[in-house]
Amino acid sequence: MADPRDRFMSPGGGEREGDVVGRARGTLVVRRRDIDVHPRPAGGDFDERTVVPFAVPDGLVGALGVYCVNTRERVLMVTYDDGPHESDTARILDVLEEHGARATFFVLAQQARRHPEVVRRMVRDGHEVALHGEDHRSLTTMSALEALRTIRRARRDVERIAGVRLRTYRPPYGHHSTLQSLLLALAGLRVVLWSGDAQDWVDGDADHVASLGRQAAFPGGMLLLHDNRADPETLQPGQALPAFDRAAVAQMLLEGLAADGYRLVTVTDAMRDHQPVRSMARQRMRGQ
């Protein structure tokens, strides 16, 4: 019987088709509407939609978040926010291990301190540990320097727990100012956002949540999921905290993505192998 993990693993350990092209220098800067189109982007043609007609050195556009990468290869970045959760994250890790899939976990430092063993398992299992902050406060409630100090402390604590260097950061709600993201870039953290989500921060039918995630995928895309809900106080009238089985959602989603031919990779690996695609989200960025 075939090992189900083979569906998400690259054959052998050598260079994959498209890697040489993907390692071209620079970053592509596009309009947000070219990422949010429906039907979803075909992938690999963002170089034809750039705001400027060439790739920009990454250091010049550090204030812009990375939303996806430019490739026709059916690779996808599955990312989880707000954890780790003591039980849900561990069960999601079990599903990822079963499928041989790699994910990126944007963890909160306060959660990492509560569940350090789960963070260490992420590293052991070959996933990427990234930073989501100390807690789920929006950066727009802080000055640029306060945000930098808070993120530096959170990064230091998570790195001590995980035993690895953190290279990417996703601000809560995606909110950040231009100055904040520039300071973070100087501190060695890339601001990473997302190109699609499954609306899994509120309760819903598990089949529907998995279907939304599958529909949001495209080659080079970055899918936002949650292994925890860190801001229950922001629930709106008529909304309820997620009560569905997050591991069951992961199982259905990974089975669907495998059927669609996707291979799951970490954010850092995708940005290493392919050109990052950045954009400005005016509704998320605030000047300070």
MARSETI-884797 format. One record per residue (C-alpha): x, y negated, z; residue in one letter. Coordinates in steps of 0.1 Angstrom, whole numbers, m for minus. Layout:
# residues N
      px      py      pz   resn
       X       Y       Z      A
...
//
This chain:
# residues 288
      px      py      pz   resn
       0       0       0      M
      13     m35      m9      A
      24     m56      20      D
      m1     m86      22      P
      28    m108      32      R
      42    m105      m3      D
      14    m128     m16      R
      31    m158      m1      F
      68    m149      m2      M
      91    m158     m30      S
     107    m127     m46      P
     144    m123     m36      G
     163    m151     m21      G
     175    m168     m52      G
     165    m200     m70      E
     129    m202     m80      R
     117    m214    m114      E
     113    m251    m114      G
     137    m258     m85      D
     164    m274    m107      V
     139    m299    m121      V
     124    m304     m87      G
     157    m315     m72      R
     158    m346     m94      A
     167    m377     m73      R
     142    m403     m61      G
     106    m406     m51      T
      75    m412     m72      L
      53    m441     m61      V
      17    m438     m73      V
     m17    m454     m65      R
     m37    m436     m39      R
     m66    m431     m63      R
     m44    m409     m85      D
     m40    m385     m55      I
     m76    m386     m44      D
     m91    m378     m78      V
    m118    m351     m82      H
    m115    m326     m96      P
     m81    m323     m78      R
     m49    m332     m96      P
     m34    m306    m119      A
       0    m311    m104      G
      33    m320    m120      G
      21    m352    m138      D
      25    m378    m111      F
      56    m390    m130      D
      32    m402    m157      E
      11    m422    m132      R
      38    m441    m113      T
      34    m478    m103      V
      69    m483    m117      V
      81    m464    m147      P
     109    m445    m129      F
     118    m426     m97      A
     127    m450     m68      V
     155    m442     m44      P
     139    m428     m13      D
     156    m453      10      G
     138    m482      m8      L
     103    m469      m1      V
     106    m456      34      G
      76    m477      45      A
      53    m456      23      L
      40    m422      35      G
      46    m390      16      V
      13    m374       4      Y
      24    m345     m18      C
      52    m335     m41      V
      53    m335     m79      N
      53    m299     m93      T
      33    m276    m115      R
      44    m247     m94      E
      15    m234     m73      R
      31    m243     m39      V
      11    m258     m11      L
      20    m274      22      M
      m4    m263      50      V
       0    m285      80      T
     m16    m284     115      Y
     m20    m314     138      D
     m27    m320     175      D
     m13    m288     190      G
      m1    m266     203      P
     m32    m251     217      H
     m25    m223     242      E
     m47    m197     225      S
     m58    m210     191      D
     m22    m218     179      T
     m10    m184     188      A
     m38    m167     169      R
     m31    m189     139      I
       5    m179     141      L
      m6    m143     140      D
     m25    m149     108      V
       4    m167      92      L
      27    m139     101      E
       3    m113      87      E
       4    m132      53      H
      41    m141      54      G
      31    m177      50      A
      50    m208      62      R
      33    m239      77      A
      43    m272      93      T
      30    m280     128      F
      28    m317     137      F
      29    m313     175      V
      21    m338     203      L
      48    m340     229      A
      23    m337     258      Q
      10    m305     243      Q
      45    m291     237      A
      54    m296     273      R
      23    m277     284      R
      29    m248     260      H
      67    m247     252      P
      66    m209     245      E
      42    m216     215      V
      65    m242     201      V
      95    m218     203      R
      75    m191     186      R
      68    m215     157      M
     105    m218     152      V
     112    m181     156      R
      85    m173     130      D
     101    m196     104      G
      76    m225     105      H
      86    m262     106      E
      80    m281     138      V
      73    m318     132      A
      62    m347     153      L
      27    m361     158      H
      36    m384     187      G
      34    m384     225      E
      m4    m383     224      D
     m31    m392     200      H
     m31    m430     204      R
     m31    m450     172      S
       2    m468     164      L
     m19    m498     156      T
     m24    m503     194      T
      13    m507     199      M
      40    m532     188      S
      66    m518     164      A
      92    m516     192      L
      68    m500     216      E
      59    m474     190      A
      95    m467     182      L
     104    m462     219      R
      74    m439     224      T
      81    m418     193      I
     118    m415     202      R
     110    m402     237      R
      85    m377     222      A
     109    m366     196      R
     137    m360     222      R
     114    m339     244      D
     100    m318     215      V
     135    m312     201      E
     147    m300     235      R
     118    m276     237      I
     120    m264     200      A
     158    m264     198      G
     157    m279     163      V
     159    m313     148      R
     126    m330     138      L
     127    m347     105      R
      91    m356      97      T
      64    m376     116      Y
      27    m379     110      R
      11    m409     128      P
     m23    m402     145      P
     m51    m410     121      Y
     m24    m419      96      G
     m24    m454     111      H
       9    m473     110      H
      23    m507     101      S
      49    m513      74      T
      75    m524     101      L
      68    m493     122      Q
      74    m469      93      S
     106    m488      83      L
     119    m484     118      L
     110    m447     119      L
     128    m442      85      A
     159    m459     100      L
     156    m435     130      A
     156    m405     106      G
     119    m397     105      L
     100    m395      73      R
      63    m406      76      V
      42    m379      61      V
       4    m381      55      L
     m17    m357      35      W
     m35    m352       2      S
     m66    m332      14      G
     m83    m319      44      D
    m110    m294      56      A
    m129    m317      80      Q
    m121    m293     108      D
    m119    m320     135      W
    m157    m316     141      V
    m178    m284     144      D
    m190    m266     114      G
    m195    m232      98      D
    m161    m214      95      A
    m168    m203      60      D
    m176    m239      50      H
    m144    m253      66      V
    m123    m227      49      A
    m140    m235      16      S
    m133    m272      20      L
     m96    m264      26      G
     m94    m243      m5      R
    m111    m269     m27      Q
     m87    m296     m15      A
     m56    m276     m27      A
     m36    m285     m58      F
      m1    m277     m69      P
      23    m296     m46      G
      m6    m307     m23      G
      m5    m312      14      M
     m35    m298      34      L
     m44    m313      68      L
     m57    m288      93      L
     m59    m289     131      H
     m50    m262     157      D
     m64    m285     185      N
     m86    m316     189      R
     m66    m341     209      A
     m91    m370     209      D
    m125    m357     220      P
    m134    m392     233      E
    m137    m404     197      T
    m166    m381     188      L
    m194    m400     171      Q
    m231    m395     179      P
    m243    m362     164      G
    m208    m347     163      Q
    m196    m318     183      A
    m162    m305     192      L
    m151    m276     170      P
    m165    m243     183      A
    m157    m222     152      F
    m128    m196     152      D
     m98    m215     139      R
     m79    m182     133      A
    m108    m169     113      A
    m107    m201      92      V
     m70    m195      86      A
     m76    m159      76      Q
    m103    m169      50      M
     m83    m198      38      L
     m51    m179      32      L
     m69    m151      15      E
     m85    m176      m8      G
     m53    m195     m15      L
     m35    m162     m23      A
     m63    m153     m47      A
     m57    m187     m63      D
     m20    m180     m67      G
      m6    m204     m41      Y
      26    m199     m21      R
      28    m217      12      L
      59    m237      21      V
      70    m261      48      T
      69    m299      42      V
     107    m302      44      T
     113    m274      19      D
      88    m288      m5      A
     104    m323      m4      M
     138    m307      m8      R
     128    m287     m39      D
     105    m313     m56      H
     101    m350     m59      Q
      81    m365     m30      P
      50    m386     m40      V
      44    m417     m19      R
      16    m442     m19      S
       3    m471       2      M
     m30    m466      20      A
     m42    m501      28      R
     m69    m488      51      Q
     m42    m471      72      R
     m14    m496      71      M
     m15    m528      92      R
      11    m555      92      G
      27    m564     125      Q
//
